[in-house]
């Protein structure tokens, strides 16, 4: 009875989390019919309906939600203990799931992982490139990477990168034809390459600061992207001015493909942090990963 309930409870938690029998069956490696039979058996033994099923969706009932809230952390703790036992082997091993924005992956995460993965061949890292402010707990990520100002107060935050600066850049040809802006307000007269915010869907207002004076400027132009590389490329071919992390265009500026403007208005700010829940029990593999990323001044 205990074994039967244990297996079926695991199946129920996966279905409740995925909100789909199809996805849950794939994760558990069983057929949908077998999974559906297991859930029905559990509901019959408990004499409670745990899931509401429609042709389009699956969602926990009130009783099901209560079961998820009470059992979810317990099963997560069991998984953590099992992973800790596995790590008693000679070499650290385990899976680490990370979510990070496009620039964070390129500038701080990937350079470290190149050597880290070679040093620890039994550690597997999954990276989801996502510019939104992902809920790492709901998404079952071990950690996320964001700018310090974007990290929630209830998270542990570890600095993994230096201070950053933004840069306004344009090609030499564009600036020769359209002129060089000498103040943020003059950007209103330029073709600016906009960035679509991933969370709220609005356009990002370019942020400037000089001698304690902060300024946010909403710009206009022909092009809007939600990715960094395309904004840089558009500026390089002369389609307008772009507002991007300074380090992402350093080589292009050095080669003379791009020119920075309004430098005195682009103040440094705290860079990237790795963040994760304080209550989560971490594996040796994750601890090694954190230390590898930790910023050394």
C-alpha positions, 0 to 999 in steps of 0.5 A: 500500500505504501509503495503504491501510494508513493509511486502514484503521489510522485506521478500526481506531483509531476502532472500537477506541476506540468498541468499536462498528462502528455508532458508528465508522461514524457518526463516519467517515461510512462504511457499517458494511459498508465499515468491516467490509471495511476492517478485514478487509483490514487483518487479512489483510494483517497476518495478525493478528486485531486485533478480537474480535467478538461479537453484542454487543460489539467489543474489541481483541485483544492484538495490537490493544491493542498497535497502539492503544498504539503508533499512537494517540499518533502519530495524535493528534500528526498531528491536532494538527499539522494543527490547528496549520496550520489556525490559521495563518489570520487568525482562530483556529479549532478545536474544544474539548471540555470536561467540567464539573459542573453548578455549574461550568458555571453559575458560571464557564464559561458567563459567560466563554463568552458573550463568548469565543465572540463574540470568536472566531467560528471556535472551537467549544466542546462542553460535556458537563455531567457531575458524575462525575470523568470521565477526560478522556483516555479520553473524548477531552476537551481539558480538564475543570473540577473543584474543586482537591482533585479534580484528579489530580496528573499534570494541569496545573491552572489556577485559574479561579474564586475560593474557594467556600463551601457554605451550609445553606439553608431557607425561612422557612416551614420554619424557622418550623415546624421551628426553626433548627439551631444546630449540625451535630449538630442536622441529625439532627432536620431533614428534609434534602435529600440529594445522591446521589454520582455516582461511588460512588452513596452519599449525600453527607455534609455537611462543616463546619469551625469553628476548625479542627474538621472535621465530616462529618454524614450527614443524612436526609430525604424527598428525594434528588437528583443535581442542584443545581437541584432541591435548591435548588427543594425547599428554596425550597418548604419541603421541607427544608434543602439544602446547596449552593454559597453563590453558587447561592442568593445571589439567593434569600437576598437576596429572602428566599426562603431563609435561611442557617443554620450560617454559622459552620460553613461555611468557604471552600475553593479553587474550580474549576480547569481541568485538562488533560494535560501531554503534550498539544500544544495549539492556539492556540484552546485557549490562548486559551480557557485564558487567558480562563478564568484567574482574575484576583484 
